[in-house]
Amino acid sequence: MDAFARLDWLLDDRDLRAIWFARPASFAWLTGGDNAVDRAGETGVAAAGYLAEGDLRVVTDDIEADRLREEQLPPGTTVESYPWHEGSLAEAVAERSPTPAAADFDVEGFASVDAGPLRQPLTDDDLPAYRRLGDETTAAVEAVCRDLSPADAERSVAADLRGRLAVRGIDAPVALVGGADRARRYRHYTPTEATVGDYALVSVTARRGGLHASCTRAVAFDPPAWLEERHAAAARVEATALAATRGAAREGATAGDVFDAIRAAYDDVGWDGEWRRHHQGGAAGYAGREWIATPGHDAPVTSPMAYAWNPTVEGAKSEDTALVTDDGIEVLTAAEGSEWPTVRARAAAGLDLELPRPAVLVRD
């Protein structure tokens, strides 16, 4: 079911005449465009409205109208503007929309709508852009890892990564770099002036066109004796999560069911209770995580859908973004032509899956 068909269903189900989206993730999902100027804001500078039978229109102020029409929106999209100094986006939408209506931001008299479930599963139109994002994100992360040195500050490495992504039109809501001292102690190794040292974990959640791709790579110069074993354990947990996700999507099971398999995998690899130290990831797409799996979580596991699982084992982490479909599993952040070393990771918890996973890159 494509985006318009889902919205037609929602209009009918809730007896609405219009649905409006101003939060950047859902604006991008509906239009393919970017309505964000101030990245700190919860809403963008424009709202996309869907009326019955494919009537798509955008409301914005007169500062933004031409730019959005010419650079961000599908050809022929109706753009209605209002003087920037007269009222707000919410007021402009309320004046122009048929009612009853709903919105994902506060509009007086409108019902609220949560766009997250509407964005799941992905549509066929999402997949080519997602594959390109995955390839380019991975290429940037792996290039950074090949170029960094033990004396580099974590913040310098993160800045290099953000720059390499930016020239590709990709921003990074999350860019983590943890050197040998901090990657073992913290699960979210937000970069500091500490130097990389003997090894580093480099993690990113990258975004373009509303879609998000996450991945982690480990690079070592003088790897601690325990790193390879812990990295292999984390990779097995990730393979287990993907195997459980594939099964859950086929069987109509839930995020909680996948979480049960993850917890069992930690037991099997000898790290009972390690899951308590960090969230394990979940569904990805038009949010870094559309949902994060927890015990008993009832979110449906759907396909085709992207999933980014990110298990950690005290100083090691295994994370990629994978597309789960009826046909199998496609790792989106395994860049085509990448020469990054790999290891085979076999699922635990009695599940049947073996995948190549990124190994620790050991450099001279």
C-alpha positions as CSV (number, residue, x, y, z in Angstrom):
1,M,0.0,0.0,0.0
2,D,1.5,3.3,-1.0
3,A,1.5,6.5,1.0
4,F,-1.6,8.0,-0.6
5,A,-3.6,4.7,-0.2
6,R,-2.7,4.7,3.5
7,L,-3.9,8.3,3.9
8,D,-7.1,7.6,2.0
9,W,-7.8,4.8,4.4
10,L,-7.1,7.1,7.4
11,L,-9.4,9.8,6.0
12,D,-12.2,7.3,5.7
13,D,-11.5,5.6,9.0
14,R,-11.5,8.8,11.0
15,D,-14.1,10.7,8.8
16,L,-11.6,13.4,7.9
17,R,-11.3,15.7,4.9
18,A,-7.6,16.5,5.3
19,I,-4.4,15.5,7.1
20,W,-1.5,17.9,7.5
21,F,2.2,17.2,8.3
22,A,4.7,19.8,9.4
23,R,7.2,17.6,11.3
24,P,10.2,17.1,9.0
25,A,10.2,13.3,8.9
26,S,6.6,13.1,7.8
27,F,6.8,16.0,5.5
28,A,9.7,14.2,3.7
29,W,7.7,10.9,3.7
30,L,4.7,12.5,2.0
31,T,6.5,14.9,-0.4
32,G,10.1,13.7,-0.7
33,G,11.2,17.2,0.3
34,D,12.8,18.9,3.2
35,N,10.9,21.6,5.2
36,A,13.5,22.1,7.9
37,V,15.5,25.3,8.2
38,D,16.1,25.4,12.0
39,R,17.1,21.8,12.7
40,A,16.4,22.3,16.4
41,G,12.7,22.9,15.8
42,E,10.1,20.1,16.0
43,T,8.2,21.5,13.0
44,G,9.5,22.8,9.7
45,V,8.6,26.0,7.8
46,A,5.9,24.3,5.7
47,A,3.0,21.9,6.1
48,A,2.0,19.3,3.6
49,G,-1.7,18.5,3.4
50,Y,-3.3,15.5,1.9
51,L,-6.9,15.7,0.8
52,A,-8.9,12.8,-0.6
53,E,-8.0,11.2,-3.9
54,G,-4.4,12.3,-4.1
55,D,-4.8,16.1,-3.7
56,L,-1.5,17.2,-2.2
57,R,-0.8,20.8,-1.3
58,V,1.8,22.7,0.7
59,V,1.3,25.8,2.9
60,T,4.3,27.9,3.8
61,D,5.2,31.6,4.2
62,D,6.3,33.8,1.3
63,I,10.0,33.5,2.3
64,E,10.0,29.8,1.5
65,A,7.4,29.3,-1.2
66,D,9.6,29.7,-4.3
67,R,12.5,27.7,-2.9
68,L,10.3,24.8,-1.9
69,R,8.4,24.8,-5.1
70,E,11.6,24.9,-7.2
71,E,13.9,22.7,-5.2
72,Q,12.1,20.4,-2.8
73,L,8.6,19.4,-4.1
74,P,7.3,17.2,-6.9
75,P,6.5,19.1,-10.1
76,G,3.0,20.5,-10.1
77,T,2.6,20.5,-6.3
78,T,0.2,23.2,-5.2
79,V,2.0,25.7,-2.9
80,E,0.0,28.3,-1.0
81,S,1.8,31.1,0.8
82,Y,1.0,33.7,3.4
83,P,2.9,36.8,4.4
84,W,5.6,35.8,6.9
85,H,4.7,38.7,9.2
86,E,1.0,37.9,9.3
87,G,0.2,34.9,11.6
88,S,1.7,31.5,11.9
89,L,1.9,28.3,9.9
90,A,-0.7,26.7,12.1
91,E,-3.1,29.7,11.5
92,A,-2.5,29.6,7.8
93,V,-3.3,25.8,7.6
94,A,-6.4,26.3,9.7
95,E,-7.6,29.0,7.3
96,R,-7.0,27.0,4.2
97,S,-7.9,23.4,5.1
98,P,-11.3,21.8,4.7
99,T,-12.6,20.3,8.0
100,P,-12.7,18.1,9.9
101,A,-9.0,17.7,9.7
102,A,-6.0,16.3,11.6
103,A,-2.4,17.4,11.9
104,D,0.9,16.2,13.4
105,F,1.4,19.6,15.0
106,D,-0.8,21.9,17.0
107,V,-3.6,23.5,14.9
108,E,-6.6,24.9,16.7
109,G,-9.7,22.8,16.1
110,F,-7.7,19.9,14.4
111,A,-7.4,16.4,15.7
112,S,-3.9,15.0,16.2
113,V,-2.3,12.3,14.1
114,D,0.7,10.1,14.8
115,A,2.5,9.6,11.5
116,G,4.8,6.9,12.6
117,P,2.5,4.0,11.9
118,L,1.6,5.5,8.5
119,R,5.3,5.4,7.5
120,Q,5.5,1.6,8.1
121,P,6.2,-0.5,6.2
122,L,8.3,1.2,3.5
123,T,7.0,1.6,0.0
124,D,8.7,0.5,-3.2
125,D,9.4,4.1,-4.0
126,D,11.5,4.4,-0.8
127,L,14.0,1.7,-1.6
128,P,16.2,3.1,-4.3
129,A,16.9,6.2,-2.3
130,Y,17.5,4.1,0.8
131,R,20.1,2.0,-1.0
132,R,22.0,5.0,-2.1
133,L,21.9,6.5,1.4
134,G,23.2,3.3,2.8
135,D,26.1,3.0,0.3
136,E,27.2,6.7,0.7
137,T,26.9,6.6,4.5
138,T,29.0,3.5,4.7
139,A,31.6,4.9,2.3
140,A,32.0,8.0,4.5
141,V,32.3,6.1,7.8
142,E,34.8,3.6,6.4
143,A,36.9,6.3,4.8
144,V,37.1,8.2,8.1
145,C,38.1,5.0,9.9
146,R,40.9,4.3,7.3
147,D,42.2,7.9,7.7
148,L,42.1,8.5,11.5
149,S,45.1,8.1,13.7
150,P,45.6,7.2,17.4
151,A,46.5,10.8,18.2
152,D,43.3,12.2,16.7
153,A,40.8,13.7,19.1
154,E,37.3,12.1,19.0
155,R,35.8,15.4,18.1
156,S,38.1,15.9,15.2
157,V,37.1,12.4,13.8
158,A,33.4,13.2,14.3
159,A,33.8,16.6,12.5
160,D,35.6,14.8,9.6
161,L,32.7,12.3,9.4
162,R,30.0,15.0,9.4
163,G,31.9,16.9,6.6
164,R,32.2,13.8,4.4
165,L,28.5,13.2,4.8
166,A,27.6,16.9,4.2
167,V,29.2,17.0,0.8
168,R,26.9,14.2,-0.2
169,G,23.9,16.1,1.0
170,I,23.6,13.9,4.1
171,D,23.3,15.2,7.7
172,A,24.1,13.3,10.8
173,P,21.7,13.6,13.8
174,V,23.9,11.2,15.6
175,A,27.7,11.0,15.2
176,L,29.6,9.1,18.0
177,V,33.3,8.5,18.3
178,G,34.6,6.6,21.2
179,G,38.3,6.0,21.7
180,A,39.9,3.2,23.6
181,D,39.3,4.8,27.0
182,R,35.7,5.8,26.6
183,A,34.2,3.2,24.2
184,R,34.5,0.6,26.9
185,R,33.0,2.7,29.7
186,Y,30.1,4.3,27.8
187,R,27.5,3.0,25.4
188,H,26.8,6.5,23.9
189,Y,30.4,7.7,23.4
190,T,29.6,11.3,22.4
191,P,32.9,12.7,21.2
192,T,35.2,14.7,23.4
193,E,38.7,16.0,23.2
194,A,40.0,12.6,24.3
195,T,42.3,11.0,21.7
196,V,41.5,7.8,19.9
197,G,44.3,5.7,21.3
198,D,44.6,2.0,20.6
199,Y,41.1,1.6,19.0
200,A,37.9,3.4,18.3
201,L,34.2,2.8,17.6
202,V,32.7,5.2,15.0
203,S,28.9,5.2,14.9
204,V,26.5,7.3,12.9
205,T,22.8,7.8,12.1
206,A,22.7,9.6,8.8
207,R,19.7,11.3,7.2
208,R,18.8,12.4,3.6
209,G,15.4,12.8,2.1
210,G,13.9,12.0,5.5
211,L,15.4,8.5,5.5
212,H,17.8,7.3,8.2
213,A,20.7,4.9,8.0
214,S,22.8,3.8,11.0
215,C,26.0,1.9,11.1
216,T,29.1,1.4,13.4
217,R,32.6,0.4,12.5
218,A,35.5,-0.5,14.7
219,V,39.2,0.3,13.9
220,A,42.2,-0.7,16.0
221,F,45.9,0.0,16.0
222,D,46.9,-2.1,19.1
223,P,43.6,-3.9,19.8
224,P,43.1,-5.1,23.3
225,A,43.1,-8.9,23.7
226,W,39.4,-9.1,24.4
227,L,38.1,-6.9,21.5
228,E,37.8,-9.6,18.8
229,E,35.9,-12.0,21.0
230,R,33.5,-9.3,22.2
231,H,33.0,-8.0,18.7
232,A,32.1,-11.5,17.5
233,A,29.6,-11.8,20.4
234,A,27.9,-8.5,19.5
235,A,27.8,-9.6,15.8
236,R,26.1,-12.9,16.8
237,V,23.5,-11.0,18.8
238,E,22.9,-8.7,15.8
239,A,22.5,-11.7,13.4
240,T,20.0,-13.2,15.9
241,A,18.0,-9.9,15.9
242,L,17.8,-10.0,12.1
243,A,16.8,-13.6,12.0
244,A,14.1,-13.0,14.6
245,T,13.0,-9.9,12.7
246,R,12.6,-11.9,9.5
247,G,10.6,-14.5,11.3
248,A,8.4,-12.0,13.1
249,A,7.6,-10.2,9.9
250,R,6.5,-13.4,8.3
251,E,4.5,-14.5,11.3
252,G,2.9,-11.2,12.2
253,A,4.8,-11.1,15.5
254,T,5.9,-8.1,17.6
255,A,8.9,-6.1,18.6
256,G,8.7,-7.8,22.0
257,D,9.1,-11.2,20.4
258,V,12.3,-10.0,18.7
259,F,13.5,-8.6,22.0
260,D,13.0,-12.0,23.6
261,A,15.4,-13.5,21.0
262,I,18.0,-10.8,21.6
263,R,17.9,-11.4,25.3
264,A,18.3,-15.1,24.7
265,A,21.2,-14.5,22.3
266,Y,23.1,-12.5,25.0
267,D,22.7,-15.5,27.3
268,D,24.0,-17.9,24.6
269,V,27.1,-15.8,23.8
270,G,28.0,-15.6,27.5
271,W,26.9,-12.0,28.3
272,D,23.8,-12.5,30.3
273,G,22.2,-9.2,31.2
274,E,24.3,-7.1,28.9
275,W,21.2,-6.0,27.2
276,R,20.4,-3.9,30.2
277,R,23.3,-1.6,29.5
278,H,22.0,-0.2,26.2
279,H,18.9,-0.2,24.0
280,Q,19.1,-2.8,21.2
281,G,17.6,-0.8,18.3
282,G,14.6,-1.4,16.2
283,A,12.7,-0.3,13.1
284,A,14.3,2.5,11.0
285,G,13.0,4.6,8.1
286,Y,11.8,8.2,8.4
287,A,13.1,8.3,12.0
288,G,16.4,7.0,13.3
289,R,14.3,4.5,15.1
290,E,10.5,4.3,14.4
291,W,10.4,2.2,17.5
292,I,12.9,0.7,19.9
293,A,12.3,-2.8,21.0
294,T,11.7,-3.4,24.7
295,P,10.3,-6.4,26.7
296,G,6.7,-6.9,25.8
297,H,6.7,-4.2,23.2
298,D,3.6,-4.7,21.0
299,A,4.7,-2.7,17.9
300,P,4.1,-4.9,14.8
301,V,7.1,-6.1,12.8
302,T,6.4,-5.4,9.2
303,S,8.1,-5.8,5.8
304,P,9.5,-4.4,3.6
305,M,11.0,-2.4,6.4
306,A,14.4,-1.2,7.5
307,Y,15.8,-2.3,10.9
308,A,18.9,-1.1,12.7
309,W,19.9,-3.3,15.6
310,N,22.8,-2.2,17.7
311,P,23.9,-4.7,20.3
312,T,26.9,-3.8,22.5
313,V,29.3,-6.0,24.5
314,E,31.4,-3.8,26.9
315,G,33.6,-2.0,24.4
316,A,32.3,-3.7,21.2
317,K,29.3,-2.9,19.1
318,S,27.7,-4.4,15.9
319,E,25.3,-2.2,14.0
320,D,24.1,-1.9,10.4
321,T,20.8,-1.0,8.8
322,A,19.1,-3.9,7.0
323,L,16.1,-4.1,4.7
324,V,13.9,-7.0,5.7
325,T,11.6,-8.2,2.9
326,D,9.5,-11.3,2.2
327,D,12.5,-12.6,0.2
328,G,15.2,-12.1,2.9
329,I,17.6,-9.6,4.4
330,E,19.6,-7.0,2.5
331,V,22.1,-5.0,4.4
332,L,21.8,-1.4,3.2
333,T,24.9,-0.1,4.9
334,A,27.2,-2.7,3.3
335,A,28.7,-0.4,0.6
336,E,29.0,-1.9,-2.8
337,G,32.7,-2.5,-3.5
338,S,33.7,-2.0,0.1
339,E,37.0,-3.7,1.0
340,W,36.2,-3.7,4.8
341,P,37.1,-7.0,6.4
342,T,34.2,-9.2,7.4
343,V,33.5,-12.2,9.7
344,R,30.7,-14.7,9.5
345,A,28.2,-14.3,12.3
346,R,25.8,-17.2,13.1
347,A,22.6,-16.4,14.9
348,A,22.1,-17.7,18.4
349,A,19.0,-18.6,20.4
350,G,18.2,-21.5,18.1
351,L,17.7,-19.4,15.0
352,D,19.0,-20.2,11.5
353,L,20.9,-17.4,9.9
354,E,24.5,-16.7,9.1
355,L,25.6,-13.3,7.7
356,P,28.9,-11.6,6.9
357,R,29.4,-8.8,9.4
358,P,32.0,-6.1,9.5
359,A,35.1,-7.2,11.4
360,V,37.5,-4.9,13.4
361,L,39.7,-3.2,10.9
362,V,43.3,-3.6,12.3
363,R,45.7,-0.9,11.0
364,D,49.4,-0.5,11.4
